[in-house]
Amino acid sequence: MGSDQCISLVDAGANMTVDKLVENIHWIQQSCFKIQGSKYKIYTDPVSITANDQADIILITHPHGDHYSPSDIDKLVTSKTILIAPAECNYTGTVGKRVILIPGQAYMAFGSVRIEAVPAYNINKTQFHPKSNNWVGYVVKMNGVTFYQAGDTERVPEMKNITTDIAMLSLGQTYTFDNVNDAAEAAKDVKAKVAIPMHFGLYEGTAADATTFKGLLESSMKVVIKTKGE
C-alpha cells in the first residue's frame, strides 16, 4: 500500500458503486485499511503509518497493540479529526472530537457518515476478547454503500443482525475466528456482496488461508484479496 495507510472514506454528497468503493480500499496489515475518498478520509486501527497524512475520522476497535497505536494516531490527527474508540483506548493527543462507543451505539460524523459500533468478541477463546469488555467492530454507511470492519471477533450470533455491502473479516485463527470456514460463514451472515480478508500474514494466518477463504465463497459473493502494504 504505498505511502498513506488504513481506511479512508468517500465524498459525503455522492453515491458510489460497491465495486468503486472496493477498488478504493487499500490494506496495510492487520485491521488497518485505507479507503481514499474525495471528501472524508477514515482510518481504522492505524498501524505502521509511514507517510504524512491527515485523517478526518479514525476508528479503533480495541486496545491491543496491533490495533491501537497512539504513535501512529499521532501521525494522522488534526484539530478536526474525529476519533471513535472504546473507552479503554484513552488517546491523550489533541483531536477535534473524541467519541466513545459501545456495541449498539451509533454516531453521525460530519452529519453524513453513519458509524455504528457492533459486538466483537470471542465465544471460545474468551481470554483474548471477552464480550464483557465491550470491544467493537464498525458498520459504516456513506455514499449509499455500507462496509463492515469486524475487528477481532469470532463468529458471533449478532452478525446475523448486520447487513453490509462489503465485509472485512479476520483470517487469523489464534485470536479471532476458530477457522477459515467460520470467517466465510460470517461473510454470509452479514449478507455481504464483497468480502475482503484481513488480519493474516503477521502473527497468524497465511496467504493460503486467504485463497481458501475465497474458494469457500466463490459461489456466494465476490472475494477481493488485497495485497498487504499496497
C-alpha atoms as one frame of an Amber mdcrd trajectory, in Angstrom:
protein
   0.000   0.000   0.000   2.440   2.751  -0.661   2.572   5.842   1.411  -0.631
   6.548   3.311  -2.415   3.800   5.126  -5.622   2.460   6.619  -9.268   3.335
   5.940 -10.462   6.441   4.345 -13.945   7.206   3.221 -15.672   8.944   0.392
 -17.387  12.140  -0.563 -20.492  12.508   1.542 -22.539  14.066  -1.210 -22.424
  11.458  -3.975 -23.301   7.801  -4.074 -20.757   5.244  -5.252 -20.994   1.750
  -6.598 -19.879  -1.072  -4.339 -17.180  -2.036  -6.811 -15.797   1.501  -6.845
 -15.507   1.579  -3.070 -13.839  -1.847  -3.096 -11.362  -0.505  -5.616 -10.543
   2.364  -3.252  -9.862   0.097  -0.283  -6.195  -0.483   0.499  -4.800  -2.763
   3.181  -1.680  -2.161   5.234  -1.754  -5.004   7.727  -3.939  -6.485  10.431
  -7.171  -4.416  10.501  -5.659  -1.279   9.037  -7.216  -0.173   5.747  -7.372
   2.973   3.689 -10.333   3.921   1.527  -9.487   7.133  -0.257 -12.440   9.403
  -0.880 -12.928  12.845  -2.291 -14.078  14.460   0.951 -13.607  12.382   4.091
 -10.762  10.077   4.990 -11.265   7.453   7.678  -8.567   5.278   9.161  -9.336
   2.096  11.087  -6.893   0.639  13.608  -3.973   2.609  12.142  -0.622   0.873
  12.457   2.635   1.127  10.508   1.832   4.597   9.217   4.847   5.778   7.233
   3.556   8.752   5.249   2.370  12.202   6.166  -1.405  12.121   6.031  -4.421
  13.571   7.780  -7.477  11.664   8.900 -10.970  13.075   9.131 -12.126  10.071
  11.155 -10.182   7.371  12.984 -11.925   4.198  14.163 -10.302   1.989  16.803
 -11.778  -1.430  17.552  -9.968  -2.342  20.787  -6.806  -1.571  22.795  -4.456
  -4.385  21.707  -1.203  -3.006  20.370  -1.674  -4.224  16.803  -4.931  -2.242
  16.611  -4.425   0.715  18.932  -1.140   2.542  18.377  -1.051   6.089  19.789
   2.215   6.813  17.971   0.550   6.009  14.633  -2.542   8.008  15.553  -0.215
  10.938  16.277   0.811  10.914  12.616  -2.771  11.297  11.414  -4.709  13.538
  13.777  -5.536  17.178  13.216  -7.622  19.660  15.160 -10.624  18.470  13.126
 -10.164  14.690  13.395 -12.946  12.667  14.993 -11.539   9.714  16.961 -14.028
   6.943  17.727 -12.976   4.134  20.057 -13.891   2.078  23.128 -13.272   3.803
  26.458 -10.084   1.807  27.124  -8.391   3.405  24.126  -7.773   6.590  26.052
  -5.812   8.547  23.474  -4.466  11.726  25.078  -3.348  13.594  21.973  -5.188
  16.579  20.582  -8.137  15.718  18.346 -11.172  17.633  17.162 -13.549  15.302
  18.961 -13.270  12.033  20.855 -16.299   9.728  20.792 -16.668   6.621  22.967
 -18.960   3.932  21.581 -20.092   0.569  22.917 -21.851  -2.119  20.864 -25.248
  -0.929  19.690 -24.393   2.761  19.701 -24.019   4.877  16.572 -22.566   8.265
  15.684 -23.173  10.501  12.680 -19.842  12.024  11.677 -19.900  15.345   9.858
 -23.649  14.955   9.535 -23.410  12.370   6.774 -21.247   9.343   7.651 -23.083
   6.913   9.932 -20.819   4.799  12.135 -22.289   2.041  14.280 -20.325   0.019
  16.824 -21.191  -3.687  16.780 -20.097  -6.553  19.049 -16.661  -8.108  18.544
 -15.691 -10.850  20.972 -14.607 -14.459  21.417 -17.072 -17.208  22.215 -14.463
 -19.934  22.708 -11.156 -18.100  23.201 -12.638 -15.729  25.761  -9.296 -14.894
  27.337  -8.404 -12.760  24.304 -11.525 -10.689  23.588 -14.158 -11.125  26.316
 -17.668  -9.961  25.479 -17.768  -8.043  28.768 -15.046  -5.681  27.509 -17.469
  -4.120  25.023 -14.875  -4.028  22.249 -16.239  -3.425  18.810 -16.313  -3.747
  15.067 -17.839  -0.991  12.932 -20.571  -0.791  10.326 -20.084   2.400   8.323
 -22.557   3.793   5.807 -21.641   6.558   3.410 -22.326   7.413  -0.192 -25.004
   4.741  -0.341 -22.511   1.934   0.421 -22.082   0.088   3.716 -18.929  -1.635
   4.917 -18.266  -3.727   7.991 -14.855  -3.854   9.641 -15.291  -6.756  12.043
 -12.422  -6.110  14.447 -11.092  -9.089  16.416 -14.010 -11.464  16.796 -15.243
 -14.986  16.387 -18.445 -15.797  14.502 -20.877 -14.286  16.977 -24.692 -14.533
  16.686 -25.074 -10.745  16.433 -23.548 -10.895  12.954 -26.889 -12.121  11.612
 -28.328  -8.705  12.508 -25.844  -6.952  10.208 -26.436  -6.223   6.541 -23.490
  -4.849   4.613 -22.193  -4.453   1.089 -18.543  -5.077   1.981 -17.248  -7.233
   4.834 -13.667  -7.111   6.112 -13.061 -10.279   8.122 -10.110 -11.663  10.061
  -8.347 -14.852   8.971  -6.023 -15.203  11.938  -7.330 -18.261  13.769  -5.398
 -17.981  17.027  -7.184 -14.915  18.380 -10.193 -14.444  16.097 -12.339 -16.882
  14.085 -11.723 -20.505  15.015 -11.096 -21.416  11.375 -11.337 -20.034   7.845
 -14.714 -21.677   7.306 -16.162 -19.672  10.204 -14.895 -16.478   8.614 -16.539
 -17.457   5.321 -19.822 -18.254   7.069 -19.655 -14.876   8.814 -19.472 -13.195
   5.410 -22.754 -14.925   4.584 -24.226 -13.996   7.972 -23.770 -10.293   7.248
 -25.134 -10.735   3.718 -22.080  -9.194   2.084 -21.790  -8.642  -1.634 -17.984
  -8.477  -1.380 -15.670  -9.981   1.248 -12.140  -8.768   1.940  -9.925 -10.885
   4.227  -7.707  -9.139   6.784  -5.653  -9.862   9.904  -3.418 -12.525   8.382
   0.233 -12.793   7.453   1.702 -11.057  10.510   1.258 -13.052  13.723  -1.203
 -15.643  12.463  -2.954 -16.742   9.309  -1.407 -17.143   5.866  -1.898 -16.178
   2.243  -3.048 -19.761   1.692  -5.855 -19.123   4.167  -6.990 -16.180   2.053
  -7.088 -18.410  -1.012  -9.126 -20.971   0.911 -11.484 -18.217   2.093 -12.031
 -17.113  -1.488 -12.708 -20.652  -2.622 -15.312 -21.193   0.093 -17.231 -18.112
  -1.007 -16.828 -18.125  -4.772 -20.390 -19.333  -5.350 -21.882 -16.832  -2.871
 -20.113 -13.499  -3.341 -17.092 -11.728  -4.741 -13.891 -12.011  -2.697 -11.100
  -9.491  -3.155  -7.717 -10.371  -1.638  -5.803  -7.164  -1.116  -2.019  -7.098
  -1.146  -0.611  -6.102   2.222   1.050  -2.715   2.004  -0.426  -1.958  -1.434
